[in-house]
């Protein structure tokens, strides 16, 4: 594996947000956090909500890559976790917006 895989995974996080922006129902604010009861507890403007995780992933994966240049597998693992968590977040947002 290489850092190209890390970069591709971080790009996938960004592309997931771009696709979600087009396909999610129109709403000016999207949920950012959920309570234990399953209801959103905080909201953010649509652009902030969809760009927060890709920007955070870029920063964190970049720091991991710089601090541990010999541990490419660690970088890939962190990037993969960001992708999985972001996809779960987008699914939850979609579910919230399409509930009757």
KOLGU-4560 file (N, C-alpha, C; in nm, 3 decimals, padded with zeros to 5 digits):
<recs>
<n_xx: 00.084 n_yy: -00.118 n_zz: 00.000 ca_xx: 00.000 ca_yy: 00.000 ca_zz: 00.000 c_xx: 00.089 c_yy: 00.124 c_zz: 00.000 mol: A seq: 1 type: UNK>
<n_xx: 00.028 n_yy: 00.233 n_zz: -00.041 ca_xx: 00.106 ca_yy: 00.356 ca_zz: -00.048 c_xx: 00.021 c_yy: 00.474 c_zz: -00.002 mol: A seq: 2 type: UNK>
<n_xx: 00.086 n_yy: 00.587 n_zz: -00.001 ca_xx: 00.013 ca_yy: 00.708 ca_zz: 00.038 c_xx: -00.091 c_yy: 00.746 c_zz: -00.068 mol: A seq: 3 type: UNK>
<n_xx: -00.078 n_yy: 00.693 n_zz: -00.187 ca_xx: -00.179 ca_yy: 00.717 ca_zz: -00.290 c_xx: -00.314 c_yy: 00.658 c_zz: -00.246 mol: A seq: 4 type: UNK>
<n_xx: -00.308 n_yy: 00.546 n_zz: -00.176 ca_xx: -00.431 ca_yy: 00.485 ca_zz: -00.126 c_xx: -00.494 c_yy: 00.578 c_zz: -00.021 mol: A seq: 5 type: UNK>
<n_xx: -00.411 n_yy: 00.635 n_zz: 00.066 ca_xx: -00.462 ca_yy: 00.731 ca_zz: 00.166 c_xx: -00.529 c_yy: 00.848 c_zz: 00.097 mol: A seq: 6 type: UNK>
<n_xx: -00.461 n_yy: 00.902 n_zz: -00.003 ca_xx: -00.515 ca_yy: 01.017 ca_zz: -00.076 c_xx: -00.646 c_yy: 00.980 c_zz: -00.144 mol: A seq: 7 type: UNK>
<n_xx: -00.652 n_yy: 00.862 n_zz: -00.203 ca_xx: -00.775 ca_yy: 00.819 ca_zz: -00.271 c_xx: -00.890 c_yy: 00.805 c_zz: -00.172 mol: A seq: 8 type: UNK>
<n_xx: -00.862 n_yy: 00.754 n_zz: -00.053 ca_xx: -00.968 ca_yy: 00.740 ca_zz: 00.048 c_xx: -01.018 c_yy: 00.876 c_zz: 00.097 mol: A seq: 9 type: UNK>
<n_xx: -00.926 n_yy: 00.969 n_zz: 00.117 ca_xx: -00.967 ca_yy: 01.104 ca_zz: 00.158 c_xx: -01.048 c_yy: 01.171 c_zz: 00.047 mol: A seq: 10 type: UNK>
<n_xx: -01.006 n_yy: 01.151 n_zz: -00.077 ca_xx: -01.084 ca_yy: 01.204 ca_zz: -00.189 c_xx: -01.222 c_yy: 01.140 c_zz: -00.195 mol: A seq: 11 type: UNK>
<n_xx: -01.231 n_yy: 01.012 n_zz: -00.162 ca_xx: -01.361 ca_yy: 00.944 ca_zz: -00.161 c_xx: -01.454 c_yy: 01.006 c_zz: -00.057 mol: A seq: 12 type: UNK>
<n_xx: -01.399 n_yy: 01.049 n_zz: 00.056 ca_xx: -01.480 ca_yy: 01.117 ca_zz: 00.157 c_xx: -01.537 c_yy: 01.246 c_zz: 00.098 mol: A seq: 13 type: UNK>
<n_xx: -01.452 n_yy: 01.320 n_zz: 00.028 ca_xx: -01.498 ca_yy: 01.444 ca_zz: -00.036 c_xx: -01.601 c_yy: 01.420 c_zz: -00.145 mol: A seq: 14 type: UNK>
<n_xx: -01.578 n_yy: 01.317 n_zz: -00.226 ca_xx: -01.674 ca_yy: 01.285 ca_zz: -00.332 c_xx: -01.807 c_yy: 01.240 c_zz: -00.274 mol: A seq: 15 type: UNK>
<n_xx: -01.804 n_yy: 01.168 n_zz: -00.163 ca_xx: -01.929 ca_yy: 01.125 ca_zz: -00.099 c_xx: -02.011 c_yy: 01.247 c_zz: -00.057 mol: A seq: 16 type: UNK>
<n_xx: -01.942 n_yy: 01.349 n_zz: -00.004 ca_xx: -02.013 ca_yy: 01.472 ca_zz: 00.033 c_xx: -02.069 c_yy: 01.543 c_zz: -00.090 mol: A seq: 17 type: UNK>
<n_xx: -01.991 n_yy: 01.547 n_zz: -00.197 ca_xx: -02.038 ca_yy: 01.613 ca_zz: -00.320 c_xx: -02.161 c_yy: 01.543 c_zz: -00.376 mol: A seq: 18 type: UNK>
<n_xx: -02.160 n_yy: 01.412 n_zz: -00.375 ca_xx: -02.275 ca_yy: 01.335 ca_zz: -00.424 c_xx: -02.394 c_yy: 01.356 c_zz: -00.332 mol: A seq: 19 type: UNK>
<n_xx: -02.369 n_yy: 01.356 n_zz: -00.201 ca_xx: -02.478 ca_yy: 01.377 ca_zz: -00.106 c_xx: -02.539 c_yy: 01.515 c_zz: -00.123 mol: A seq: 20 type: UNK>
<n_xx: -02.456 n_yy: 01.614 n_zz: -00.151 ca_xx: -02.508 ca_yy: 01.750 ca_zz: -00.172 c_xx: -02.611 c_yy: 01.753 c_zz: -00.284 mol: A seq: 21 type: UNK>
<n_xx: -02.586 n_yy: 01.676 n_zz: -00.387 ca_xx: -02.678 ca_yy: 01.672 ca_zz: -00.502 c_xx: -02.802 c_yy: 01.588 c_zz: -00.475 mol: A seq: 22 type: UNK>
<n_xx: -02.788 n_yy: 01.482 n_zz: -00.395 ca_xx: -02.897 ca_yy: 01.387 ca_zz: -00.384 c_xx: -02.978 c_yy: 01.396 c_zz: -00.255 mol: A seq: 23 type: UNK>
<n_xx: -02.925 n_yy: 01.463 n_zz: -00.154 ca_xx: -03.004 ca_yy: 01.477 ca_zz: -00.031 c_xx: -03.119 c_yy: 01.574 c_zz: -00.056 mol: A seq: 24 type: UNK>
<n_xx: -03.231 n_yy: 01.551 n_zz: 00.011 ca_xx: -03.340 ca_yy: 01.648 ca_zz: -00.002 c_xx: -03.293 c_yy: 01.787 c_zz: 00.039 mol: A seq: 25 type: UNK>
<n_xx: -03.350 n_yy: 01.888 n_zz: -00.023 ca_xx: -03.309 ca_yy: 02.025 ca_zz: 00.005 c_xx: -03.341 c_yy: 02.063 c_zz: 00.148 mol: A seq: 26 type: UNK>
<n_xx: -03.242 n_yy: 02.113 n_zz: 00.216 ca_xx: -03.256 ca_yy: 02.164 ca_zz: 00.352 c_xx: -03.142 c_yy: 02.262 c_zz: 00.374 mol: A seq: 27 type: UNK>
<n_xx: -03.170 n_yy: 02.373 n_zz: 00.438 ca_xx: -03.065 ca_yy: 02.473 ca_zz: 00.458 c_xx: -02.968 c_yy: 02.430 c_zz: 00.568 mol: A seq: 28 type: UNK>
<n_xx: -03.019 n_yy: 02.354 n_zz: 00.666 ca_xx: -02.935 ca_yy: 02.306 ca_zz: 00.775 c_xx: -02.946 c_yy: 02.153 c_zz: 00.784 mol: A seq: 29 type: UNK>
<n_xx: -02.834 n_yy: 02.089 n_zz: 00.814 ca_xx: -02.832 ca_yy: 01.943 ca_zz: 00.828 c_xx: -02.791 c_yy: 01.908 c_zz: 00.971 mol: A seq: 30 type: UNK>
<n_xx: -02.839 n_yy: 01.794 n_zz: 01.020 ca_xx: -02.801 ca_yy: 01.754 ca_zz: 01.156 c_xx: -02.652 c_yy: 01.722 c_zz: 01.164 mol: A seq: 31 type: UNK>
<n_xx: -02.592 n_yy: 01.755 n_zz: 01.278 ca_xx: -02.451 ca_yy: 01.725 ca_zz: 01.301 c_xx: -02.433 c_yy: 01.623 c_zz: 01.414 mol: A seq: 32 type: UNK>
<n_xx: -02.524 n_yy: 01.623 n_zz: 01.509 ca_xx: -02.516 ca_yy: 01.531 ca_zz: 01.622 c_xx: -02.653 c_yy: 01.478 c_zz: 01.653 mol: A seq: 33 type: UNK>
<n_xx: -02.654 n_yy: 01.357 n_zz: 01.709 ca_xx: -02.779 ca_yy: 01.295 ca_zz: 01.749 c_xx: -02.773 c_yy: 01.259 c_zz: 01.896 mol: A seq: 34 type: UNK>
<n_xx: -02.888 n_yy: 01.266 n_zz: 01.961 ca_xx: -02.898 ca_yy: 01.228 ca_zz: 02.101 c_xx: -02.920 c_yy: 01.078 c_zz: 02.113 mol: A seq: 35 type: UNK>
<n_xx: -02.925 n_yy: 01.031 n_zz: 02.237 ca_xx: -02.947 ca_yy: 00.889 ca_zz: 02.261 c_xx: -03.085 c_yy: 00.843 c_zz: 02.217 mol: A seq: 36 type: UNK>
<n_xx: -03.177 n_yy: 00.938 n_zz: 02.205 ca_xx: -03.312 ca_yy: 00.903 ca_zz: 02.161 c_xx: -03.324 c_yy: 00.898 c_zz: 02.009 mol: A seq: 37 type: UNK>
<n_xx: -03.216 n_yy: 00.924 n_zz: 01.937 ca_xx: -03.217 ca_yy: 00.915 ca_zz: 01.791 c_xx: -03.257 c_yy: 01.042 c_zz: 01.721 mol: A seq: 38 type: UNK>
<n_xx: -03.283 n_yy: 01.149 n_zz: 01.796 ca_xx: -03.321 ca_yy: 01.277 ca_zz: 01.735 c_xx: -03.200 c_yy: 01.369 c_zz: 01.728 mol: A seq: 39 type: UNK>
<n_xx: -03.189 n_yy: 01.448 n_zz: 01.622 ca_xx: -03.076 ca_yy: 01.541 ca_zz: 01.612 c_xx: -03.075 c_yy: 01.642 c_zz: 01.726 mol: A seq: 40 type: UNK>
<n_xx: -02.956 n_yy: 01.673 n_zz: 01.776 ca_xx: -02.943 ca_yy: 01.770 ca_zz: 01.885 c_xx: -02.877 c_yy: 01.900 c_zz: 01.838 mol: A seq: 41 type: UNK>
<n_xx: -02.808 n_yy: 01.896 n_zz: 01.725 ca_xx: -02.749 ca_yy: 02.020 ca_zz: 01.673 c_xx: -02.747 c_yy: 02.015 c_zz: 01.521 mol: A seq: 42 type: UNK>
<n_xx: -02.755 n_yy: 02.133 n_zz: 01.462 ca_xx: -02.759 ca_yy: 02.146 ca_zz: 01.317 c_xx: -02.651 c_yy: 02.244 c_zz: 01.273 mol: A seq: 43 type: UNK>
<n_xx: -02.612 n_yy: 02.234 n_zz: 01.146 ca_xx: -02.515 ca_yy: 02.327 ca_zz: 01.088 c_xx: -02.562 c_yy: 02.359 c_zz: 00.946 mol: A seq: 44 type: UNK>
<n_xx: -02.518 n_yy: 02.473 n_zz: 00.892 ca_xx: -02.551 ca_yy: 02.502 ca_zz: 00.753 c_xx: -02.505 c_yy: 02.387 c_zz: 00.662 mol: A seq: 45 type: UNK>
<n_xx: -02.578 n_yy: 02.367 n_zz: 00.556 ca_xx: -02.556 ca_yy: 02.254 ca_zz: 00.466 c_xx: -02.409 c_yy: 02.241 c_zz: 00.424 mol: A seq: 46 type: UNK>
<n_xx: -02.348 n_yy: 02.350 n_zz: 00.379 ca_xx: -02.208 ca_yy: 02.343 ca_zz: 00.333 c_xx: -02.112 c_yy: 02.306 c_zz: 00.445 mol: A seq: 47 type: UNK>
<n_xx: -02.135 n_yy: 02.361 n_zz: 00.562 ca_xx: -02.049 ca_yy: 02.328 ca_zz: 00.676 c_xx: -02.063 c_yy: 02.180 c_zz: 00.711 mol: A seq: 48 type: UNK>
<n_xx: -02.186 n_yy: 02.132 n_zz: 00.716 ca_xx: -02.210 ca_yy: 01.992 ca_zz: 00.751 c_xx: -02.145 c_yy: 01.896 c_zz: 00.652 mol: A seq: 49 type: UNK>
<n_xx: -02.148 n_yy: 01.930 n_zz: 00.525 ca_xx: -02.095 ca_yy: 01.839 ca_zz: 00.423 c_xx: -01.945 c_yy: 01.855 c_zz: 00.400 mol: A seq: 50 type: UNK>
<n_xx: -01.885 n_yy: 01.963 n_zz: 00.444 ca_xx: -01.741 ca_yy: 01.979 ca_zz: 00.424 c_xx: -01.659 c_yy: 01.957 c_zz: 00.551 mol: A seq: 51 type: UNK>
<n_xx: -01.725 n_yy: 01.948 n_zz: 00.665 ca_xx: -01.651 ca_yy: 01.933 ca_zz: 00.791 c_xx: -01.567 c_yy: 01.805 c_zz: 00.792 mol: A seq: 52 type: UNK>
<n_xx: -01.628 n_yy: 01.691 n_zz: 00.766 ca_xx: -01.555 ca_yy: 01.564 ca_zz: 00.774 c_xx: -01.447 c_yy: 01.552 c_zz: 00.668 mol: A seq: 53 type: UNK>
<n_xx: -01.471 n_yy: 01.589 n_zz: 00.542 ca_xx: -01.360 ca_yy: 01.582 ca_zz: 00.446 c_xx: -01.240 c_yy: 01.669 c_zz: 00.486 mol: A seq: 54 type: UNK>
<n_xx: -01.267 n_yy: 01.788 n_zz: 00.537 ca_xx: -01.156 ca_yy: 01.875 ca_zz: 00.581 c_xx: -01.085 c_yy: 01.815 c_zz: 00.702 mol: A seq: 55 type: UNK>
<n_xx: -01.161 n_yy: 01.763 n_zz: 00.796 ca_xx: -01.102 ca_yy: 01.700 ca_zz: 00.913 c_xx: -01.019 c_yy: 01.577 c_zz: 00.872 mol: A seq: 56 type: UNK>
<n_xx: -01.071 n_yy: 01.498 n_zz: 00.780 ca_xx: -00.999 ca_yy: 01.380 ca_zz: 00.732 c_xx: -00.867 c_yy: 01.420 c_zz: 00.667 mol: A seq: 57 type: UNK>
<n_xx: -00.870 n_yy: 01.524 n_zz: 00.585 ca_xx: -00.748 ca_yy: 01.570 ca_zz: 00.519 c_xx: -00.644 c_yy: 01.612 c_zz: 00.622 mol: A seq: 58 type: UNK>
<n_xx: -00.685 n_yy: 01.686 n_zz: 00.723 ca_xx: -00.591 ca_yy: 01.732 ca_zz: 00.827 c_xx: -00.536 c_yy: 01.615 c_zz: 00.909 mol: A seq: 59 type: UNK>
<n_xx: -00.623 n_yy: 01.529 n_zz: 00.957 ca_xx: -00.579 ca_yy: 01.419 ca_zz: 01.042 c_xx: -00.492 c_yy: 01.321 c_zz: 00.965 mol: A seq: 60 type: UNK>
<n_xx: -00.534 n_yy: 01.281 n_zz: 00.847 ca_xx: -00.454 ca_yy: 01.188 ca_zz: 00.767 c_xx: -00.320 c_yy: 01.251 c_zz: 00.730 mol: A seq: 61 type: UNK>
<n_xx: -00.320 n_yy: 01.379 n_zz: 00.701 ca_xx: -00.195 ca_yy: 01.448 ca_zz: 00.671 c_xx: -00.099 c_yy: 01.447 c_zz: 00.789 mol: A seq: 62 type: UNK>
<n_xx: -00.152 n_yy: 01.473 n_zz: 00.908 ca_xx: -00.068 ca_yy: 01.470 ca_zz: 01.028 c_xx: -00.016 c_yy: 01.329 c_zz: 01.054 mol: A seq: 63 type: UNK>
<n_xx: -00.101 n_yy: 01.229 n_zz: 01.039 ca_xx: -00.057 ca_yy: 01.090 ca_zz: 01.059 c_xx: 00.052 c_yy: 01.054 c_zz: 00.958 mol: A seq: 64 type: UNK>
<n_xx: 00.036 n_yy: 01.098 n_zz: 00.835 ca_xx: 00.136 ca_yy: 01.068 ca_zz: 00.731 c_xx: 00.270 c_yy: 01.134 c_zz: 00.761 mol: A seq: 65 type: UNK>
<n_xx: 00.266 n_yy: 01.255 n_zz: 00.815 ca_xx: 00.390 ca_yy: 01.327 ca_zz: 00.846 c_xx: 00.457 c_yy: 01.271 c_zz: 00.970 mol: A seq: 66 type: UNK>
<n_xx: 00.378 n_yy: 01.239 n_zz: 01.073 ca_xx: 00.435 ca_yy: 01.193 ca_zz: 01.199 c_xx: 00.484 c_yy: 01.049 c_zz: 01.196 mol: A seq: 67 type: UNK>
<n_xx: 00.427 n_yy: 00.969 n_zz: 01.109 ca_xx: 00.473 ca_yy: 00.829 ca_zz: 01.101 c_xx: 00.493 c_yy: 00.789 c_zz: 00.955 mol: A seq: 68 type: UNK>
<n_xx: 00.598 n_yy: 00.843 n_zz: 00.892 ca_xx: 00.617 ca_yy: 00.816 ca_zz: 00.749 c_xx: 00.641 c_yy: 00.669 c_zz: 00.716 mol: A seq: 69 type: UNK>
<n_xx: 00.688 n_yy: 00.589 n_zz: 00.811 ca_xx: 00.711 ca_yy: 00.447 ca_zz: 00.783 c_xx: 00.584 c_yy: 00.364 c_zz: 00.799 mol: A seq: 70 type: UNK>
<n_xx: 00.483 n_yy: 00.418 n_zz: 00.859 ca_xx: 00.362 ca_yy: 00.342 ca_zz: 00.888 c_xx: 00.250 c_yy: 00.378 c_zz: 00.791 mol: A seq: 71 type: UNK>
<n_xx: 00.266 n_yy: 00.336 n_zz: 00.668 ca_xx: 00.164 ca_yy: 00.364 ca_zz: 00.566 c_xx: 00.032 c_yy: 00.296 c_zz: 00.602 mol: A seq: 72 type: UNK>
<n_xx: 00.039 n_yy: 00.177 n_zz: 00.660 ca_xx: -00.083 ca_yy: 00.105 ca_zz: 00.697 c_xx: -00.165 c_yy: 00.184 c_zz: 00.797 mol: A seq: 73 type: UNK>
<n_xx: -00.101 n_yy: 00.256 n_zz: 00.888 ca_xx: -00.173 ca_yy: 00.338 ca_zz: 00.985 c_xx: -00.249 c_yy: 00.450 c_zz: 00.914 mol: A seq: 74 type: UNK>
<n_xx: -00.185 n_yy: 00.510 n_zz: 00.817 ca_xx: -00.247 ca_yy: 00.617 ca_zz: 00.739 c_xx: -00.369 c_yy: 00.565 c_zz: 00.664 mol: A seq: 75 type: UNK>
<n_xx: -00.358 n_yy: 00.448 n_zz: 00.604 ca_xx: -00.469 ca_yy: 00.388 ca_zz: 00.531 c_xx: -00.583 c_yy: 00.354 c_zz: 00.626 mol: A seq: 76 type: UNK>
<n_xx: -00.550 n_yy: 00.303 n_zz: 00.743 ca_xx: -00.652 ca_yy: 00.268 ca_zz: 00.842 c_xx: -00.730 c_yy: 00.391 c_zz: 00.886 mol: A seq: 77 type: UNK>
<n_xx: -00.660 n_yy: 00.499 n_zz: 00.915 ca_xx: -00.726 ca_yy: 00.622 ca_zz: 00.958 c_xx: -00.816 c_yy: 00.676 c_zz: 00.846 mol: A seq: 78 type: UNK>
<n_xx: -00.765 n_yy: 00.676 n_zz: 00.725 ca_xx: -00.845 ca_yy: 00.725 ca_zz: 00.611 c_xx: -00.968 c_yy: 00.638 c_zz: 00.588 mol: A seq: 79 type: UNK>
<n_xx: -00.953 n_yy: 00.508 n_zz: 00.603 ca_xx: -01.066 ca_yy: 00.416 ca_zz: 00.585 c_xx: -01.171 c_yy: 00.439 c_zz: 00.694 mol: A seq: 80 type: UNK>
<n_xx: -01.128 n_yy: 00.462 n_zz: 00.815 ca_xx: -01.222 ca_yy: 00.491 ca_zz: 00.923 c_xx: -01.302 c_yy: 00.618 c_zz: 00.895 mol: A seq: 81 type: UNK>
<n_xx: -01.233 n_yy: 00.720 n_zz: 00.847 ca_xx: -01.303 ca_yy: 00.843 ca_zz: 00.812 c_xx: -01.409 c_yy: 00.818 c_zz: 00.705 mol: A seq: 82 type: UNK>
<n_xx: -01.375 n_yy: 00.739 n_zz: 00.605 ca_xx: -01.471 ca_yy: 00.710 ca_zz: 00.498 c_xx: -01.592 c_yy: 00.636 c_zz: 00.551 mol: A seq: 83 type: UNK>
<n_xx: -01.571 n_yy: 00.534 n_zz: 00.632 ca_xx: -01.682 ca_yy: 00.455 ca_zz: 00.685 c_xx: -01.771 c_yy: 00.540 c_zz: 00.775 mol: A seq: 84 type: UNK>
<n_xx: -01.710 n_yy: 00.618 n_zz: 00.863 ca_xx: -01.788 ca_yy: 00.703 ca_zz: 00.954 c_xx: -01.866 c_yy: 00.809 c_zz: 00.876 mol: A seq: 85 type: UNK>
<n_xx: -01.804 n_yy: 00.866 n_zz: 00.774 ca_xx: -01.872 ca_yy: 00.969 ca_zz: 00.696 c_xx: -01.990 c_yy: 00.910 c_zz: 00.617 mol: A seq: 86 type: UNK>
<n_xx: -01.972 n_yy: 00.792 n_zz: 00.562 ca_xx: -02.083 ca_yy: 00.728 ca_zz: 00.491 c_xx: -02.198 c_yy: 00.697 c_zz: 00.587 mol: A seq: 87 type: UNK>
<n_xx: -02.166 n_yy: 00.655 n_zz: 00.709 ca_xx: -02.270 ca_yy: 00.631 ca_zz: 00.810 c_xx: -02.341 c_yy: 00.762 c_zz: 00.845 mol: A seq: 88 type: UNK>
<n_xx: -02.264 n_yy: 00.869 n_zz: 00.858 ca_xx: -02.323 ca_yy: 01.001 ca_zz: 00.886 c_xx: -02.419 c_yy: 01.042 c_zz: 00.775 mol: A seq: 89 type: UNK>
<n_xx: -02.376 n_yy: 01.027 n_zz: 00.650 ca_xx: -02.461 ca_yy: 01.066 ca_zz: 00.537 c_xx: -02.587 c_yy: 00.982 c_zz: 00.533 mol: A seq: 90 type: UNK>
<n_xx: -02.578 n_yy: 00.856 n_zz: 00.567 ca_xx: -02.697 ca_yy: 00.770 ca_zz: 00.571 c_xx: -02.794 c_yy: 00.820 c_zz: 00.678 mol: A seq: 91 type: UNK>
<n_xx: -02.739 n_yy: 00.857 n_zz: 00.795 ca_xx: -02.824 ca_yy: 00.907 ca_zz: 00.903 c_xx: -02.891 c_yy: 01.039 c_zz: 00.864 mol: A seq: 92 type: UNK>
<n_xx: -02.818 n_yy: 01.127 n_zz: 00.796 ca_xx: -02.877 ca_yy: 01.254 ca_zz: 00.750 c_xx: -02.989 c_yy: 01.226 c_zz: 00.652 mol: A seq: 93 type: UNK>
<n_xx: -02.964 n_yy: 01.136 n_zz: 00.558 ca_xx: -03.067 ca_yy: 01.101 ca_zz: 00.459 c_xx: -03.190 c_yy: 01.045 c_zz: 00.528 mol: A seq: 94 type: UNK>
<n_xx: -03.169 n_yy: 00.957 n_zz: 00.623 ca_xx: -03.282 ca_yy: 00.897 ca_zz: 00.696 c_xx: -03.360 c_yy: 01.004 c_zz: 00.771 mol: A seq: 95 type: UNK>
<n_xx: -03.290 n_yy: 01.099 n_zz: 00.831 ca_xx: -03.358 ca_yy: 01.207 ca_zz: 00.905 c_xx: -03.440 c_yy: 01.294 c_zz: 00.811 mol: A seq: 96 type: UNK>
<n_xx: -03.386 n_yy: 01.327 n_zz: 00.696 ca_xx: -03.454 ca_yy: 01.417 ca_zz: 00.603 c_xx: -03.570 c_yy: 01.353 c_zz: 00.530 mol: A seq: 97 type: UNK>
<n_xx: -03.570 n_yy: 01.221 n_zz: 00.520 ca_xx: -03.677 ca_yy: 01.153 ca_zz: 00.446 c_xx: -03.780 c_yy: 01.087 c_zz: 00.536 mol: A seq: 98 type: UNK>
<n_xx: -03.766 n_yy: 01.102 n_zz: 00.668 ca_xx: -03.867 ca_yy: 01.046 ca_zz: 00.759 c_xx: -03.997 c_yy: 01.122 c_zz: 00.742 mol: A seq: 99 type: UNK>
<n_xx: -04.107 n_yy: 01.049 n_zz: 00.751 ca_xx: -04.237 ca_yy: 01.117 ca_zz: 00.741 c_xx: -04.269 c_yy: 01.199 c_zz: 00.864 mol: A seq: 100 type: UNK>
</recs>
